[in-house]
């Protein structure tokens, strides 16, 4: 598989949100706006790339009996670094995303890529895989957040372009499920044509 295919596979064929249905908790909870979706996606991307690289580098020396706990410690280290950076440089986003930042440690996307790909491949290939899956997750969350924000409050990335209130249901949990369902159908219909 080429380096380019490693990246595009995470965007389309192995898209964590629309194809594999992974990471649904942050997907549904943090996508009340496009900025929140983008922020959560970028946070996950950061952890994915760095943890994939680290796990790929240490996997040959980690005994099979303890590889999952070791991977979780590696992922938790990068999440802690991310938390400290966000608290220092983007405190508003950190407060908005709240509990979902530390929950990246147990996000099935991150741990799944560590177990399925990073521990069996080179550092460069693992970084590219993390980049592709992370970009796929980021784009998915941003699109879901954008659609919910437009329908729910008549704005996009915080810029209000419709007067009055939107449909409140789209900012709440039922709207997340509706938007996710319709976007999954559109995404899968689009990739089925290729």
C-alpha angles and dihedrals in degrees: 000000000000124000090249091052090052089060099041092047089067091049098052121000096036098028102159096214108036101030110022096031093221127150095027095155096064090034094060098033104044102039098085087118137016092246092054092048092048092047094050091046093051091047090053091045090055092052094042096054096043097042092047090053094047094045091048090053096048100034096093092059099041113098115237093239094063105028097110095052090046091051091050091052090050092049091046090053092056092044089053090051089049092050092051092048092048093047090051102041108019106027095157093056091043091055092045094052091041115158094013093074095063089041089067084084091071097031107134091221093062097041092041093055090047092053099037101039120001098057091054103041142057124280093251094048090047091051091050091047090051090047093051095046091043093051090047090052092045094050091046094051092045093051093047090048092047094051092046092047094049094048096037103043108005095245140105123213088348095306109125111218102159122064118230128019125312127221104305092206091072093060090050130068098273090056090053091056093046095048093044092050095049093044090050090054092049093045095048092044089052095049092044089064091059 
